[in-house]
């Protein structure tokens, strides 16, 4: 990186194409750009590369915005739309023609096919005869504009992750800058946009590494400063092979739908190819303070669902119950569960008692269902049969009376009351605990007994016990 580039404020960008879902690899690239900009006190920008007009719909663009918003990666400036800058791209090509850094190529499709076959047979790249012909001899027919790339020496990509990578110029063809219809090509548009946006560091996936060499030549042909390159390793599946649908979810929206929190995803994605010692769990502030693009490893990262679930459980346990309640309500509504007006407040009260074992908000939604059941609950058949025993029914009635006498309806006093009752009855908790759980939950998964009763509240807990006893009477 040149001294003049190092002296400039850092500006990074993410430049997705709106041609489908925003995938996890793009999300990781966005995060690393965001972290580096924040770490250096710079700026993080967004460019929508929407030149594929058939696939770049408003809905596809919105997918990108939604994914970035969900991840919490807000750009510092309004997004740039590449298609709207086509006139600027063409103007730059005119400048390159004037500088002698590009030329018009009038080869016909048949001539191009012949040159392609000859180049393949001779083990070289395509070279148009128009590279060295005078434009005064130009025929009246369509043409493309090509970069006039150097044929000798080498182009070095000074990569912040992989180190210097050398490309022999004889292996780099005169890439097309403008097509016959005047539309700019990807490599040209990227260079012009990054230059005009003041991008200092191009941080992206290493599938773009070969493009870095070609883009470097365009920068040099224009006399522009080349940005710092950083090409991130790919993300593989748990089996070490290229990530695909068979490995499960890939799109950011799918992780949202599967019940993962954005802060867990940021933490997890940061660990895919970068780390800070043995730290597994860290805040955004810590990640920003510690992150440096030079610390990214060059080996591919592996998607690890167990680690992601562990992190998500951590953040679920740390999250505000009211926020989690809103997420759980959304899950339940997606399942067509009918909710009462006050159920969200009830869910928020229940969440602290059930979230320790939840790896996702989907599991959290499963865990709160017991509290949402309307009275009278339908008891499991086994519990109904057990309560038909007068001895057990009498014991549960005595337990109800003991519980009704608890003044402080919270976990410690309720636990103490259960222990005291078991001692007074001369039995273990197992002689009445399973039946009490069924009476409270109707057979749905529920937390420990004291936690379930605290979450339900005094009136609801005692009412459910009364309902069960009346059914057994």
VEXDREN-2710 file (C-alpha; in Angstrom, 1 decimal):
% VEXDREN-2710
k/r/px/py/pz
1/UNK/0.0/0.0/0.0
2/UNK/1.4/3.4/-1.0
3/UNK/2.2/6.1/1.5
4/UNK/-0.4/8.4/0.0
5/UNK/-3.1/5.7/0.3
6/UNK/-2.1/4.9/3.8
7/UNK/-2.6/8.6/4.7
8/UNK/-6.1/8.8/3.4
9/UNK/-9.1/8.0/5.7
10/UNK/-10.2/4.4/5.2
11/UNK/-13.3/3.9/3.0
12/UNK/-14.6/0.4/2.4
13/UNK/-17.6/-0.9/0.6
14/UNK/-19.8/-3.9/0.0
15/UNK/-21.0/-4.3/-3.6
16/UNK/-23.6/-7.1/-4.0
17/UNK/-25.5/-7.8/-7.1
18/UNK/-29.3/-7.9/-6.6
19/UNK/-29.8/-11.2/-8.4
20/UNK/-31.0/-13.5/-5.6
21/UNK/-30.7/-13.9/-1.9
22/UNK/-28.0/-12.3/0.2
23/UNK/-25.8/-15.2/1.1
24/UNK/-23.7/-15.8/4.2
25/UNK/-20.5/-15.3/2.2
26/UNK/-21.7/-11.8/1.2
27/UNK/-22.8/-11.1/4.8
28/UNK/-19.3/-12.1/6.1
29/UNK/-17.7/-9.8/3.5
30/UNK/-20.0/-6.9/4.6
31/UNK/-19.1/-7.5/8.2
32/UNK/-15.4/-7.5/7.7
33/UNK/-15.7/-4.2/5.6
34/UNK/-17.8/-2.7/8.3
35/UNK/-15.5/-3.8/11.1
36/UNK/-12.4/-2.5/9.4
37/UNK/-14.0/0.9/8.7
38/UNK/-15.1/1.2/12.3
39/UNK/-11.8/0.0/13.6
40/UNK/-9.9/2.7/11.6
41/UNK/-12.4/5.4/12.1
42/UNK/-13.3/5.3/8.4
43/UNK/-16.5/4.9/6.5
44/UNK/-18.4/1.9/5.2
45/UNK/-20.4/2.2/1.9
46/UNK/-22.9/0.2/-0.1
47/UNK/-23.0/-0.1/-3.9
48/UNK/-25.7/-2.0/-5.7
49/UNK/-24.3/-3.6/-8.8
50/UNK/-27.5/-3.7/-10.7
51/UNK/-26.3/-3.9/-14.3
52/UNK/-28.2/-7.2/-14.9
53/UNK/-31.4/-5.5/-15.6
54/UNK/-33.5/-8.6/-16.0
55/UNK/-32.7/-9.9/-12.5
56/UNK/-32.1/-6.6/-10.7
57/UNK/-35.6/-6.0/-9.6
58/UNK/-36.8/-3.7/-6.8
59/UNK/-37.6/-6.8/-4.7
60/UNK/-34.1/-8.2/-5.2
61/UNK/-32.6/-4.8/-4.2
62/UNK/-34.9/-4.8/-1.1
63/UNK/-33.5/-8.2/-0.1
64/UNK/-30.0/-6.6/0.2
65/UNK/-31.3/-3.7/2.2
66/UNK/-33.3/-6.1/4.5
67/UNK/-30.3/-8.3/5.0
68/UNK/-28.0/-5.4/5.8
69/UNK/-30.5/-3.9/8.2
70/UNK/-31.1/-7.2/10.0
71/UNK/-27.3/-7.7/10.4
72/UNK/-27.1/-4.2/11.8
73/UNK/-24.5/-3.1/9.2
74/UNK/-25.7/0.4/8.2
75/UNK/-23.7/2.2/5.5
76/UNK/-22.4/5.7/6.2
77/UNK/-23.7/7.2/3.0
78/UNK/-26.7/6.5/0.7
79/UNK/-26.2/3.5/-1.6
80/UNK/-24.7/3.9/-5.1
81/UNK/-26.5/2.2/-8.0
82/UNK/-24.1/1.1/-10.6
83/UNK/-26.5/1.0/-13.6
84/UNK/-27.2/4.8/-13.2
85/UNK/-23.5/5.5/-13.7
86/UNK/-23.2/4.0/-17.2
87/UNK/-22.5/7.4/-18.8
88/UNK/-19.6/8.0/-16.4
89/UNK/-18.2/4.5/-17.2
90/UNK/-18.3/5.3/-21.0
91/UNK/-16.7/8.7/-20.4
92/UNK/-13.8/7.0/-18.7
93/UNK/-13.3/4.7/-21.6
94/UNK/-13.1/7.7/-23.9
95/UNK/-10.4/9.0/-21.6
96/UNK/-8.5/5.7/-21.8
97/UNK/-8.7/5.7/-25.7
98/UNK/-7.3/9.2/-25.6
99/UNK/-4.4/8.1/-23.4
100/UNK/-3.7/5.1/-25.6
101/UNK/-4.6/2.7/-22.7
102/UNK/-7.4/1.2/-24.7
103/UNK/-8.3/0.5/-28.3
104/UNK/-11.3/-0.2/-30.5
105/UNK/-11.4/-3.8/-31.7
106/UNK/-13.3/-4.4/-34.9
107/UNK/-12.9/-8.2/-35.1
108/UNK/-16.0/-9.9/-36.4
109/UNK/-17.5/-12.8/-34.5
110/UNK/-15.9/-15.2/-37.1
111/UNK/-12.5/-13.6/-36.7
112/UNK/-12.8/-13.7/-32.9
113/UNK/-13.6/-17.4/-33.0
114/UNK/-10.5/-18.0/-35.2
115/UNK/-8.3/-16.0/-32.9
116/UNK/-9.6/-17.8/-29.9
117/UNK/-8.8/-21.2/-31.4
118/UNK/-5.3/-20.1/-32.5
119/UNK/-4.7/-18.7/-29.0
120/UNK/-5.8/-21.9/-27.4
121/UNK/-3.6/-24.0/-29.7
122/UNK/-0.5/-21.8/-29.0
123/UNK/-1.1/-21.6/-25.3
124/UNK/-1.6/-17.8/-25.1
125/UNK/-4.3/-15.3/-24.5
126/UNK/-6.3/-13.6/-27.2
127/UNK/-4.6/-10.6/-28.9
128/UNK/-6.6/-8.6/-31.4
129/UNK/-4.8/-7.4/-34.6
130/UNK/-6.5/-4.1/-34.0
131/UNK/-4.3/-3.5/-31.0
132/UNK/-1.6/-2.2/-33.2
133/UNK/-3.6/-1.0/-36.2
134/UNK/-4.4/2.6/-36.9
135/UNK/-7.9/3.7/-36.1
136/UNK/-7.9/5.5/-39.4
137/UNK/-8.2/2.2/-41.0
138/UNK/-11.3/1.3/-39.0
139/UNK/-14.2/-0.3/-41.0
140/UNK/-17.8/0.8/-40.6
141/UNK/-19.0/-2.0/-38.4
142/UNK/-19.6/-2.7/-34.6
143/UNK/-16.7/-2.8/-32.3
144/UNK/-15.8/-3.4/-28.7
145/UNK/-13.3/-1.4/-26.7
146/UNK/-10.5/-3.3/-25.1
147/UNK/-7.9/-2.5/-22.5
148/UNK/-4.4/-2.3/-24.0
149/UNK/-2.7/-4.4/-21.4
150/UNK/1.1/-4.7/-21.1
151/UNK/2.5/-7.9/-22.7
152/UNK/5.7/-8.1/-20.8
153/UNK/6.7/-8.1/-17.1
154/UNK/4.3/-8.8/-14.3
155/UNK/1.4/-7.3/-12.3
156/UNK/1.7/-7.7/-8.5
157/UNK/-1.4/-7.7/-6.4
158/UNK/-0.3/-6.7/-2.9
159/UNK/-3.0/-8.6/-0.9
160/UNK/-3.5/-7.8/2.8
161/UNK/-4.6/-11.3/3.5
162/UNK/-2.6/-13.5/1.1
163/UNK/0.5/-11.4/0.6
164/UNK/2.0/-10.4/-2.8
165/UNK/0.6/-12.4/-5.7
166/UNK/2.3/-12.1/-9.1
167/UNK/0.6/-12.4/-12.5
168/UNK/2.7/-12.6/-15.7
169/UNK/1.3/-10.0/-18.0
170/UNK/1.5/-12.3/-21.0
171/UNK/-1.3/-14.4/-19.3
172/UNK/-3.6/-11.4/-19.0
173/UNK/-5.7/-10.7/-22.0
174/UNK/-6.9/-7.3/-23.4
175/UNK/-10.2/-7.5/-21.5
176/UNK/-13.2/-5.8/-23.0
177/UNK/-14.2/-2.5/-21.4
178/UNK/-17.2/-1.6/-23.5
179/UNK/-19.4/-4.1/-25.4
180/UNK/-20.6/-3.5/-29.0
181/UNK/-23.8/-2.0/-27.6
182/UNK/-21.8/0.5/-25.5
183/UNK/-22.6/-1.1/-22.2
184/UNK/-19.6/-1.2/-19.7
185/UNK/-18.3/-4.5/-18.4
186/UNK/-18.0/-5.6/-14.8
187/UNK/-14.2/-4.9/-14.3
188/UNK/-14.4/-1.4/-15.8
189/UNK/-17.5/-0.4/-13.8
190/UNK/-16.0/-1.7/-10.6
191/UNK/-12.8/0.3/-11.0
192/UNK/-14.6/3.5/-11.9
193/UNK/-17.1/3.2/-9.1
194/UNK/-14.5/2.4/-6.5
195/UNK/-12.3/5.3/-7.6
196/UNK/-15.2/7.8/-7.7
197/UNK/-16.4/6.5/-4.3
198/UNK/-13.0/7.1/-2.8
199/UNK/-12.6/3.4/-1.8
200/UNK/-9.2/2.8/-0.2
201/UNK/-9.6/-0.9/0.7
202/UNK/-11.3/-3.4/-1.5
203/UNK/-12.2/-6.3/0.8
204/UNK/-14.0/-9.1/-0.9
205/UNK/-14.1/-12.9/-1.5
206/UNK/-11.0/-14.6/-3.1
207/UNK/-13.1/-15.6/-6.1
208/UNK/-12.3/-12.1/-7.2
209/UNK/-8.5/-12.5/-6.9
210/UNK/-7.9/-12.8/-10.7
211/UNK/-10.1/-9.7/-11.2
212/UNK/-7.7/-7.8/-9.0
213/UNK/-4.9/-8.2/-11.5
214/UNK/-7.1/-7.0/-14.4
215/UNK/-8.5/-4.2/-12.4
216/UNK/-5.0/-3.1/-11.4
217/UNK/-4.2/-2.7/-15.1
218/UNK/-7.2/-0.5/-15.6
219/UNK/-6.2/1.7/-12.6
220/UNK/-2.7/2.0/-14.1
221/UNK/-4.1/2.7/-17.5
222/UNK/-6.0/5.7/-16.1
223/UNK/-3.1/6.9/-13.9
224/UNK/-5.2/6.3/-10.8
225/UNK/-4.0/5.1/-7.4
226/UNK/-4.6/1.4/-6.9
227/UNK/-6.6/0.6/-3.7
228/UNK/-5.4/-1.9/-1.1
229/UNK/-6.6/-5.4/-1.8
230/UNK/-7.8/-8.0/0.7
231/UNK/-9.3/-11.2/-0.6
232/UNK/-11.1/-13.3/2.0
233/UNK/-11.1/-17.1/2.0
234/UNK/-14.3/-18.9/1.0
235/UNK/-16.7/-20.4/3.5
236/UNK/-16.9/-24.2/3.2
237/UNK/-19.5/-26.6/4.6
238/UNK/-18.8/-28.6/7.8
239/UNK/-17.3/-31.4/5.6
240/UNK/-14.7/-29.0/4.2
241/UNK/-16.3/-28.9/0.7
242/UNK/-17.7/-25.8/-1.1
243/UNK/-20.8/-24.5/0.7
244/UNK/-24.0/-25.5/-1.0
245/UNK/-27.7/-26.0/-0.2
246/UNK/-27.0/-29.6/0.9
247/UNK/-25.2/-28.1/3.9
248/UNK/-28.3/-26.2/5.0
249/UNK/-29.1/-22.5/5.1
250/UNK/-27.0/-20.1/3.2
251/UNK/-29.0/-16.9/2.8
252/UNK/-29.1/-14.3/5.5
253/UNK/-32.9/-14.3/5.5
254/UNK/-32.9/-18.0/6.2
255/UNK/-30.8/-17.5/9.3
256/UNK/-33.3/-15.0/10.5
257/UNK/-36.2/-17.4/9.7
258/UNK/-34.4/-20.2/11.6
259/UNK/-34.3/-18.1/14.8
260/UNK/-30.8/-16.7/15.0
261/UNK/-30.2/-13.3/16.5
262/UNK/-28.2/-10.7/14.4
263/UNK/-25.7/-10.1/17.2
264/UNK/-25.0/-13.9/17.3
265/UNK/-24.5/-13.9/13.5
266/UNK/-22.1/-11.0/13.7
267/UNK/-20.1/-12.7/16.4
268/UNK/-20.1/-16.0/14.5
269/UNK/-19.3/-14.5/11.1
270/UNK/-16.4/-12.6/12.6
271/UNK/-14.9/-15.9/13.8
272/UNK/-15.1/-17.3/10.2
273/UNK/-11.5/-16.5/9.2
274/UNK/-10.6/-14.1/11.9
275/UNK/-10.2/-14.3/15.7
276/UNK/-8.7/-12.6/18.7
277/UNK/-6.7/-15.2/20.7
278/UNK/-9.0/-17.7/22.4
279/UNK/-12.0/-15.3/22.6
280/UNK/-15.1/-17.0/21.3
281/UNK/-17.7/-14.5/22.5
282/UNK/-17.2/-10.8/22.2
283/UNK/-19.3/-7.7/21.8
284/UNK/-19.4/-5.4/18.7
285/UNK/-17.3/-2.9/20.5
286/UNK/-14.6/-5.5/21.2
287/UNK/-14.6/-6.8/17.6
288/UNK/-14.2/-3.2/16.3
289/UNK/-11.4/-2.6/18.7
290/UNK/-9.5/-5.8/17.9
291/UNK/-10.2/-6.2/14.2
292/UNK/-7.5/-5.8/11.6
293/UNK/-7.8/-7.1/8.0
294/UNK/-4.2/-8.2/8.2
295/UNK/-5.2/-10.8/10.9
296/UNK/-7.6/-12.6/8.6
297/UNK/-6.3/-16.1/7.8
298/UNK/-5.9/-17.2/4.3
299/UNK/-7.3/-20.8/4.7
300/UNK/-11.0/-21.4/4.0
301/UNK/-13.4/-21.2/7.0
302/UNK/-15.9/-23.9/7.8
303/UNK/-19.5/-23.5/8.7
304/UNK/-20.1/-25.0/12.2
305/UNK/-23.7/-25.2/13.3
306/UNK/-22.8/-26.3/16.9
307/UNK/-20.7/-23.2/17.4
308/UNK/-23.4/-21.0/15.9
309/UNK/-26.1/-22.6/18.2
310/UNK/-23.8/-22.1/21.2
311/UNK/-23.4/-18.4/20.4
312/UNK/-27.1/-17.9/19.7
313/UNK/-28.0/-19.5/23.0
314/UNK/-25.6/-17.1/24.8
315/UNK/-27.2/-14.0/23.1
316/UNK/-30.7/-15.3/23.8
317/UNK/-29.8/-15.6/27.5
318/UNK/-28.5/-12.0/27.4
319/UNK/-31.3/-10.4/25.4
320/UNK/-34.1/-8.2/26.8
321/UNK/-37.1/-10.4/27.4
322/UNK/-39.4/-7.8/25.8
323/UNK/-37.4/-7.9/22.6
324/UNK/-37.4/-11.7/22.6
325/UNK/-41.1/-11.7/23.2
326/UNK/-41.7/-9.7/20.0
327/UNK/-39.6/-12.2/18.1
328/UNK/-41.5/-15.2/19.6
329/UNK/-44.8/-13.6/18.8
330/UNK/-43.7/-13.3/15.2
331/UNK/-42.8/-17.0/15.2
332/UNK/-46.1/-18.0/16.7
333/UNK/-48.1/-15.9/14.2
334/UNK/-46.2/-17.6/11.4
335/UNK/-47.4/-20.9/12.8
336/UNK/-51.0/-19.5/12.8
337/UNK/-51.2/-19.6/16.6
338/UNK/-54.1/-17.5/17.9
339/UNK/-52.8/-15.0/20.5
340/UNK/-54.7/-12.9/23.0
341/UNK/-54.0/-9.2/23.4
342/UNK/-52.0/-9.7/26.6
343/UNK/-50.1/-12.7/25.5
344/UNK/-46.9/-10.8/24.5
345/UNK/-46.6/-9.5/28.0
346/UNK/-47.1/-13.0/29.3
347/UNK/-44.5/-14.4/27.0
348/UNK/-42.0/-11.7/28.2
349/UNK/-42.7/-12.9/31.8
350/UNK/-42.2/-16.5/30.9
351/UNK/-39.0/-16.1/28.8
352/UNK/-36.5/-15.7/31.6
353/UNK/-37.6/-19.1/32.9
354/UNK/-37.3/-21.0/29.6
355/UNK/-34.5/-19.4/27.6
356/UNK/-31.5/-21.1/29.1
357/UNK/-32.0/-24.2/27.0
358/UNK/-33.1/-22.5/23.8
359/UNK/-30.7/-22.4/20.9
360/UNK/-33.0/-20.4/18.6
361/UNK/-36.0/-18.2/18.9
362/UNK/-38.0/-21.1/17.3
363/UNK/-37.1/-23.3/20.3
364/UNK/-37.9/-20.4/22.5
365/UNK/-41.4/-20.2/20.9
366/UNK/-41.8/-23.9/21.6
367/UNK/-40.8/-23.4/25.3
368/UNK/-43.5/-20.7/26.0
369/UNK/-46.4/-22.6/24.5
370/UNK/-47.3/-24.1/27.9
371/UNK/-48.1/-20.7/29.3
372/UNK/-50.4/-19.7/26.4
373/UNK/-52.8/-22.6/26.8
374/UNK/-56.4/-21.7/27.7
375/UNK/-58.1/-23.1/30.7
376/UNK/-59.1/-25.7/31.3
377/UNK/-56.1/-27.6/30.0
378/UNK/-56.5/-31.0/28.5
379/UNK/-54.5/-33.3/30.7
380/UNK/-52.3/-36.2/29.3
381/UNK/-54.2/-39.5/29.5
382/UNK/-51.6/-40.9/31.8
383/UNK/-52.0/-38.0/34.3
384/UNK/-55.8/-38.3/34.2
385/UNK/-55.5/-42.0/35.0
386/UNK/-53.1/-41.3/37.9
387/UNK/-55.4/-38.6/39.4
388/UNK/-58.1/-41.2/39.5
389/UNK/-56.2/-42.7/42.4
390/UNK/-57.8/-41.2/45.5
391/UNK/-54.4/-41.2/47.4
392/UNK/-52.7/-39.1/44.7
393/UNK/-55.7/-36.9/44.2
394/UNK/-55.7/-36.2/47.9
395/UNK/-52.0/-35.4/48.0
396/UNK/-52.4/-33.0/45.1
397/UNK/-55.3/-31.3/46.9
398/UNK/-53.1/-30.9/50.0
399/UNK/-50.3/-29.5/47.8
400/UNK/-52.7/-27.0/46.4
401/UNK/-53.5/-25.8/49.9
402/UNK/-49.8/-25.5/50.7
403/UNK/-49.1/-23.5/47.6
404/UNK/-52.0/-21.2/48.2
405/UNK/-50.4/-20.2/51.5
406/UNK/-47.1/-19.0/49.8
407/UNK/-47.1/-15.2/50.2
408/UNK/-44.1/-14.5/48.0
409/UNK/-44.9/-16.1/44.7
410/UNK/-41.4/-16.4/43.3
411/UNK/-38.9/-19.2/42.7
412/UNK/-37.1/-19.5/46.1
413/UNK/-40.2/-19.6/48.3
414/UNK/-42.0/-22.0/45.9
415/UNK/-39.0/-24.3/45.8
416/UNK/-39.0/-24.2/49.6
417/UNK/-42.7/-25.0/49.8
418/UNK/-42.3/-28.0/47.5
419/UNK/-39.4/-29.4/49.5
420/UNK/-41.3/-28.9/52.8
421/UNK/-44.4/-30.6/51.4
422/UNK/-42.4/-33.6/50.2
423/UNK/-40.9/-33.9/53.6
424/UNK/-44.2/-33.6/55.4
425/UNK/-45.7/-36.3/53.1
426/UNK/-42.7/-38.5/53.6
427/UNK/-42.2/-38.9/49.9
428/UNK/-39.8/-37.8/47.2
429/UNK/-40.6/-35.1/44.7
430/UNK/-41.0/-37.8/42.1
431/UNK/-44.2/-38.9/43.7
432/UNK/-46.1/-35.7/42.8
433/UNK/-43.8/-33.6/40.7
434/UNK/-44.6/-35.1/37.3
435/UNK/-48.3/-34.8/38.0
436/UNK/-48.0/-31.2/39.1
437/UNK/-46.0/-30.4/35.9
438/UNK/-48.7/-31.9/33.8
439/UNK/-51.4/-30.0/35.6
440/UNK/-49.5/-26.8/35.0
441/UNK/-48.6/-27.4/31.4
442/UNK/-51.1/-29.8/29.9
443/UNK/-48.2/-32.0/28.9
444/UNK/-46.3/-29.3/26.9
445/UNK/-42.6/-28.8/27.7
446/UNK/-42.2/-26.5/30.7
447/UNK/-39.4/-25.3/33.0
448/UNK/-38.8/-26.5/36.5
449/UNK/-41.9/-26.5/38.7
450/UNK/-41.1/-23.3/40.7
451/UNK/-40.1/-21.6/37.5
452/UNK/-43.3/-22.6/35.7
453/UNK/-45.5/-21.4/38.6
454/UNK/-43.6/-18.1/38.9
455/UNK/-44.0/-17.5/35.1
456/UNK/-47.7/-18.4/35.2
457/UNK/-48.4/-16.3/38.3
458/UNK/-50.4/-17.3/41.4
459/UNK/-53.9/-17.1/40.0
460/UNK/-53.2/-19.0/36.8
461/UNK/-51.1/-21.7/38.6
462/UNK/-53.7/-22.4/41.3
463/UNK/-56.5/-22.2/38.7
464/UNK/-54.8/-24.8/36.5
465/UNK/-54.4/-27.1/39.5
466/UNK/-58.1/-26.6/40.5
467/UNK/-59.2/-27.4/36.9
468/UNK/-57.2/-30.7/37.0
469/UNK/-58.5/-31.7/40.4
470/UNK/-62.1/-31.0/39.3
471/UNK/-61.6/-33.2/36.2
472/UNK/-60.3/-36.0/38.5
473/UNK/-63.1/-35.7/41.0
END
